[in-house]
């Protein structure tokens, strides 16, 4: 079990703390929802969690197989709907090293598509994912 805490600091700002490490993340409401957009919004963190989870689980699998993923990167674009206000779509684009063997790529892609964050998201959410081997 991992404990995380948050303190509301006023003006739609929260300070989140990761219990085991003491690391902090600040959040703010987005400009389109009465905030100033000065930090990640809570829903932005969902997109960031998805992208970083995919990279992390691929790295865990690749490391076991002696495949180097250093400099791989991901971008996630979030689209919201208003009624009810929620994330409608997270578009994920991963850029991976060209040196990854062709016969290994499907294994990595399957690992990413089954990351814990993706599996935890609502099935109605659209999550298109693209893999590019161009680094």
C-alpha positions in Angstrom: 0.0 0.0 0.0 1.2 3.5 -0.8 -0.2 6.5 1.0 -0.5 9.9 -0.8 -1.8 13.1 0.8 -3.0 16.4 -0.4 -3.4 19.8 1.2 -5.7 22.4 -0.3 -3.7 25.7 -0.3 -6.5 28.0 -1.6 -7.3 29.4 -5.0 -7.7 25.9 -6.5 -4.1 24.9 -5.7 -3.3 21.6 -4.0 0.0 20.3 -2.7 0.3 16.5 -3.1 2.8 14.4 -1.2 4.0 10.9 -2.0 4.3 9.2 1.4 7.2 6.8 0.8 9.5 9.4 -0.8 8.2 12.8 0.4 8.1 14.0 -3.2 5.7 16.8 -4.0 3.5 17.7 -6.9 1.4 20.9 -7.2 -1.9 21.0 -9.0 -4.2 23.9 -10.1 -7.6 23.9 -11.7 -7.3 24.5 -15.5 -8.2 27.9 -17.0 -11.3 26.5 -18.5 -12.5 25.4 -15.1 -12.0 28.5 -12.9 -8.3 28.0 -12.3 -5.1 29.7 -13.4 -3.6 26.7 -15.1 -0.3 27.2 -13.2 0.3 23.5 -12.7 -0.9 20.1 -13.7 -4.7 19.8 -13.2 -5.8 16.5 -11.6 -7.0 15.3 -14.9 -3.7 16.2 -16.5 -2.1 13.9 -14.0 -4.2 11.0 -15.3 -2.7 11.6 -18.8 0.8 11.9 -17.4 0.3 8.8 -15.3 -0.8 6.9 -18.4 2.2 7.9 -20.5 4.8 7.4 -17.7 3.2 4.0 -16.8 3.5 2.8 -20.4 7.2 3.8 -20.6 7.9 2.3 -17.2 6.4 -1.1 -17.7 8.1 -1.3 -21.2 11.4 -0.4 -19.6 10.9 -3.1 -16.9 10.2 -5.8 -19.6 12.9 -4.6 -21.9 15.5 -4.5 -19.1 14.8 -8.2 -18.4 15.4 -8.9 -22.1 18.6 -6.8 -22.4 16.9 -4.2 -24.7 17.7 -0.5 -24.1 14.9 2.0 -24.1 16.9 5.1 -23.0 15.6 8.3 -24.6 12.2 6.8 -25.5 9.5 9.4 -25.0 5.8 9.8 -24.9 3.3 12.6 -25.4 -0.3 12.5 -24.2 -3.0 14.8 -25.4 -6.1 15.1 -23.2 -9.6 16.0 -24.4 -12.3 16.8 -22.0 -16.1 16.8 -22.3 -18.3 19.1 -20.2 -21.4 17.1 -19.3 -20.5 15.5 -17.1 -17.0 17.0 -17.0 -14.6 14.2 -17.5 -11.8 13.0 -19.7 -13.2 11.8 -23.0 -9.9 10.9 -24.8 -6.2 10.5 -24.1 -4.2 10.3 -27.3 -0.8 8.6 -26.7 2.2 8.8 -29.1 5.3 6.9 -28.1 8.7 7.4 -29.8 11.0 4.4 -29.4 14.6 3.7 -30.5 15.0 2.4 -34.1 17.4 -0.2 -32.7 14.7 -2.2 -31.1 14.5 -5.5 -33.0 11.4 -5.7 -35.2 10.5 -9.1 -33.8 10.6 -7.6 -30.2 8.4 -4.6 -30.9 5.0 -6.3 -30.6 6.0 -7.7 -27.2 6.8 -4.1 -26.0 3.6 -2.8 -27.5 1.5 -5.4 -25.7 3.3 -4.6 -22.4 2.4 -0.9 -22.9 -1.2 -1.6 -23.8 -1.6 -3.6 -20.5 0.0 -1.1 -18.1 -1.8 -0.8 -14.8 -2.9 2.8 -15.4 -4.5 1.9 -18.8 -6.2 -1.1 -17.3 -7.6 1.1 -14.5 -9.2 3.7 -16.8 -12.9 3.6 -17.6 -13.6 1.5 -20.7 -15.7 4.4 -22.3 -12.5 6.6 -22.4 -11.0 6.6 -25.9 -7.2 5.8 -25.8 -5.7 5.7 -29.2 -2.0 4.7 -29.0 0.6 5.1 -31.7 4.2 3.7 -31.6 6.9 5.2 -33.7 10.4 3.7 -33.9 12.2 6.8 -34.9 14.7 7.7 -32.2 
